[in-house]
Amino acid sequence: MNLFFALWRRLCVPLLPLGALFAVLPAHAVIPIEHWTHASGARVYLVPNPSIPMLDLQLNFDGGSRRDAAHQAGLASATAQLLSAGVLAHAGRPALDENQLGLAWVDLGAQFGARASRDRFSVSLRSLSEPELLERAVALAAQQLAAPAWPARVWQRERERLLAAMQEAETQPATHAERAFARAVFGDHPYGFEPRAATLGAITAADMRAFYRRHVVACRAKVSLVGAIDRARAELIVGQLMAAVAPHGCAALPELAQVQALSRAVSERIPFAAAQAQVLIGQPGVPRADPDFFPLLVGNHIFGGGGFTSRLTTEVREKRGLSYSVHSFFSPGLHAGAFQIGLSTRPEQADLALALAHGLLRQFVEQGPTEAELQAAKDFLVNGFALRIDSNRELLDQVSSIAWNGLPLDHLQTWRDQVQRVSADDVRRAFARVLQPERMVTVLVGARP
């Protein structure tokens, strides 16, 4: 296949919907997730989709930023970033520098990348499923997993780029607000760590190599695949990729402490010359495994997550004009992520907007939603569910979440039923259990004295 055709296919195929496999299914049809444990210990989740000639694959490992040490905050992200900075010669394949490696992926019309979130070190591969192309893409991915070069000169360059971006971010009030908020909500938990100049300066290429070998191991891998392959082909691909990291061993990782609840309210005002004051209100929320996940999902949509239909937007923006944008969200992970209310407003209105947001939260925790609000939220979430799985990549994200969080294999077909079962009492009970309006963190950046 020539380079032009490979590029054309790479650009066009991802725009296609999932097609015949899901377009013709009834509303509550089963999405066929096959699951098994590979000989390496990796847990595999496969959704065959023969209607589109492509494969999306994601490997997840317990190597997110929660595994950073405080003095090396940013190590997980730096490690993921430099995974594509070149490869050493391996298994008869030649060494490639970062430019040669990038061109090799372009020539295949495929994509490979790595990133670190709070909890996961994720590696992704997207390729056409044409056998010869896919074989070459998997072989290159295996080399990249087995023999990353970790060039120190590239890290020095990237570190300088990150430091410049940090300096630019320091000019934004939102940077100071988020930093103060995370510090107050998470304390010394790794969820609150932030890369700074000193922590990036403490990271070397050798540290990345050690972090990678410790965390990217086959026995703890969660492998998700969506595309035009069957189980036998998936098993071969998983075997090739896991063999690349099998030499890393399988050393146990230490258990991390949970995020601690706040014992008191915390208020921080940070002077900052800006046209808009930044307001953040919140506390530790819940982990993804919390049994009230769905009542909190529906309730937050009503309170502040539903855009122009949310109570926060109606009261703060529409009725009083105090903010152009106001929102709330939960960010559950393996640990309790934050619940956060955020808004920006003119400095002279900051205290009024802050008091209103606090009052609306107290009211919602005490009274919950109205039946009309509840029904509108459920209708929106249920009717919009198809958008969560309308492409290979979005379906892969959902399957990867199921794999990572240990959710039932039928989670996608029961999701709408779970939403529909939520009652106003469920929302009120869940919000009252999780949120304590009298013990919130409040950060205000940029308000005038």
N, C-alpha and C positions, 0 to 999 in steps of 0.2 A: 504494500500500500504506500503510495507516495505521500510526501510531507503535506502537500496542499490538501489532499483528500482527508488525511488524518486530522488536520486542523479543522477542516470544515465539519467533519463529523463530531469532533470534540466540542465545537461551538454550538452546533445545532441540536445534537441529541439531548443534552441536559434540559432543553426548553420543552421537550415533549412531556405530556402528562403520563401517568402510569398506564393509561390506555386500557386495553381490553380486559386486563386482569381485574381491575377495580371499577372501571366505568360502568360495567354491566351488572355489578353485584348489587343485591338489595341492600337496604340501609343498614341492616344488622348482620351482614354476611361475615363469615369467619375469615380473617386474614391469616393465611396458613404459615405460622412461625414454626419452623422445625428447630428442635433444640437437642444437642447432645454434648458430651464431654469428650474432647479429643485426647488421644493417648498422652499428649504432653501435659494434660491438666487444664488446658484452655477450654473455656465454655463457649460453645458455638451456637449462634442464632441465625437462621437462614430463612429468608422469604424469597422463594423462586418467583421470578417474573419474566416469563419468556417473551412477553409482548414488546419489550424494548431491548435492543442488542447492546446492553451495557451492564457493568457491574459496579456497584458502590460498596466499599468495604471499610469498616472502622475497627481498629484495635484499641481497646481501653485498658489502661494499667493504673494501679494505685500509685500514681506519681505526680499528682497535682501539687499546687503551691502549698497545700496543707502539710506537705512533707518537707518544705523549706525550713532550714534553721533561721532563727531571727536575724543572725548576723550575715546571712546570705539570702535574704529575701530576694526573689527573682530568679533563683537557680533553676527551678523547674521550667519556667518560661524560656530562659536562655538556652537550656538544654534542648528543648523542643525546636527552638529557632535554628540552632546550629546543626540540627540533624540533616538539613539539606545543604550544608556548606561544603560538601565534597565527600567522596568515599575512597577508601583504600582498596587496593587490589584484593580480590576475594574469589575463591572457587573458580579460578581460571578467567575471571573478568578483570579488565584493567582498572587502575585507579582513575578517578575523575575529579577534577576540581569543581568548584561550585558552578562555574559557567558551563563546563562540559556536562555536568549532571543535569542542569536545567535544560540544555539543548537535547539531551537524551530523552527526557520526558516529553518535550515538545515533539520530537520526531515520532514518538509513539502515539501522539494525540491523547496522552493520559495525564493524570494529575496525582501528585503525591504530596502530602503535607503532614506536619505535626504541630500540635499546640498543647499547652497545659492550662487547664482551668483550675478552680479551687481544689477539686477532688481527683481529676483524671489527667493522665498523660495520654493523649489521643493521637493515633496515627491513622491517616485516611488514604485510601487509594480509589481512584475512579478510572475506569478503562472500558473501552469497547470490549464486548465479550467474544469477538471473533477469535477463534482458538489461538492462532499464531501471535496476534497482537497481545492477547491476554497473557499468554505464556511469557512473552518477553517483558511485559509490565510487571508481572509477579516476580520474575527473576531479578529485575532491577530493584524492586521494592525489597526483596530479600537481601540483596547486597547492601542496600542503604541501611537496613536494620542491623545487619551483621557487622558492617565495617565502616561506621561513620568516621570521618577523618578528624573532627574536632580541631580545625586549624586555629591556632592561637591568634594569628594575624587577623582572621575574619572576626573573631570575638573582640579583639581590640577595636576594630572598625565599628562593629555593631554596638559596642558599649558606648563609644563616643556619640553615635547616633541617638541611643537611648538617653544619654545624659543631656543632649541638646533638646530632646523632646520634653524631658522633665523640666528643664529650665523654662521652656515655653509654657508648660502647664502651670508653673508657679505664678504666672501672670493672670490666671483665671480663678475667680472666687470659688467655683465649683470644686476645684482641686483641694482647696483648704477645707471646704465643708465636708467632702467625702472622707478626707484623712481624719479629721477630728471625730466624725461620726463613727468610723470603723474602730478607731482607738477606744472610744467610749463604750461601744456596743460589745466588742469582742475581747477587750482587755489584752491579755497575753496569749490568746488563742491564735493559731496560725491564720485563721480566716481574716484576722485584722492586720497581718503583716503587709507592709508596702515596700516595694523596691525603692531604694534611695541611692544616692551617689556612693555612699560608704558601703552599702551591701553589694552593689554591683562591682565595686572595686575589690571586694573580697572574693570574687568568683573567678576561677581560672578554668582553662580548658580541661585540666586534670580533674577538677571538681565535677564538671559536666560528665566526663567519662565515668567517674565513680557513681554519680547519681543515676545515670542511665543504666548501668549494669546492676545496680541494686534494685531498681524499681521496674524496669522493663523486662519482665521475666515471663516465660511461657505459662508457668503453673498458675498464675493469677490473672491471665489475660481473659478478657471478655471480647469475643470476636463476633461482629454483626455483619451480615452480607445480605444485600438486596440486589437481585438482578437475574439475568438470563443464564443461570447455571443450575445444575441439580446438586443433590447432596454429595454424590461421588466426586464431582469436580470441586465442590467446596471443601471436601475433606483433603483433597490433594493440595489445594491452595493454602489452607490453614497449616497443613503439615510443613510446607515449604517455608512459610513465614515464621512458624514457631521454631523450626530448626535453626533459623537465623539468630534467635535470642536464647535458645536452649543453653548455650555455654554460660549464660549469666547465672545459672543456678536457681535456687529457690529459697533464699534466706528469709526467715520470718521478719515481718516489719513490726515495730512497736505499736501498741495501741495508743491512740491519742485521746487526751481528755476531751470531754464534751464542753460546749460553750456554756458558760455559767449565766444564770439569770441575774438580772440587775437587782441590787438590794435597795436602791434608792434612785430618785430622779437625778439626772445630770443635765446641767444647762451650761452651754459655752457660747459666748459671743466673741467674734473675732473681727476686729476693725479691718476694713478693706475698702479702698477707694474704687467703687464700681457703680455703674448705672443701675444695676439690679442686685438686690440682696438675695442670698441663697438661704433657704430654710430647709432643714432636714429634721424629721422627728421619727423616732423608732426605738426598737429594742430587739433582742434575740427573738427569732420566730420559732420555726419548727424544722426538724429534718424531713426529708422526703418520705420517710417511712411512717410519719405520723398518721394515726388512723383517721384524723379529721382533715386529711388533705383536700377532699372534695368540698366539704362545707366551707373551708377557708378559701378555696379557689373561687367558688361561686360568690361567697360573701365579699371577697376583695374586688371582684368584678363590679359588684354593686357599689361598694364604698369608694374606690378610687382607681380601679384597674380597667374600667370600661369606657375610657375616653369621654366623649361628650355626654354620655348617658349616666356617668357616675355621680354619686352624691357630692363628692368633693368638687368636681367641675361645675355642677349646677349651682352650688352654694358659694364657692370661692370666686369662680370666674364669671358665670353667667349672671348671677343675681347682684354681685357686689363689685365685679371688675377688679379684683385685687391681684389677679395673676393671669398671665396668658396661658400657662400650662401648670397643672397640678395633678399629682398621681399618687398612688400607693401600690406596693407590691410585697409579696413574700418571695424569698429566694432560698427555698429549701435545698439542702445538700445532704451529704453523709452526716453532717452535723447541723445544728440549728443555724440556718442563715438568717439574715436580718429581715424584720418587717420594717418598711420604710415609707414615710410620707415625704414627698419632695415638692417644692414649689419655688418659684422666683417671683419677686415683687419689687416695687419701688421702695427704696430704703425707708421713706417716711411712713409707708404702710406696713412695714414688716411686723410690728408688734400686733397690729390688728389682724393680719392674715394668720399669724402664729396662734393667737388666741382662738380664732375661728376654727382652725384646723384641729386644735386640741379639743375644742368643744364638740365638733362633729364626731370625732373619734369616740369620746366618752358616750355620746348619745347612741352611736351605733353599737358599741359594746353592750350598753345597758338594754337597748330596745331591739336591736337587730333590724332586718329589712322589713319593708311592707310586702304583702303578697304580690302586689303589682310589680314592685322592683324585682322580687324573686323570679317571677315568671318571665319577665323581660330578659333577665340575665341568663336563665336556663335556655330560653329560645335562642338567644344569640350564640351561646357556647355550643349548643347542640347543632344548630344549623351551620356553624362555621367549622365544625369538626373536620369535614372533608378537606379543608385547606391544610390541615396538619399532615396529610398523607397523600398529597396530590402530585408528588414527584418522587423519583427514586431517593433523592437526597433527604427529603423531608421524612419519608418513611424510614430511611436508615436512622435518622435522628431519634425517631420514636422507638424503633427496635433497640437501638443502643441504650436508650433510657430504661427500657424494660430489662435488658441484660444487666446494666450497671446497678440498678436499684432492686434487683431481684423481684420484679413485679410478675404477676401471673401472665402466662403466655396469651391468655384471652383478654388482656388489659385493653387493647384497642377496640375490640368489639363490645366490651362492657362499659367503656368510658362514658358513652352517652347515657346509658342506664344509670350509672353512678351519679352523674350530674342531675338527671331527672328525679332521683330519689331524695335529693337534698331538700329539706324543709326549712322554713323560717326559724323554727326552734333549733334545728341543727346548726344553722349559722350563728344564732345568738349564743348557744351553748359553747360552740367552738371558739368564737371570738372572746367570750368571757373567760374561757379557760386559758387561752394563749396570751392575750394582751392585757397589760396592766397600765392603763392610761396615767395613773398616778406615779409610775416609775419609768417614765420614758426618757430617752436621751433627746435633747433639743439642741441643735446647732444652728446658729444664725451668723452668717458671714456677710459683712458689708453694710449692716444697718448703721444709721447715724446715731450718735449718743443721744 
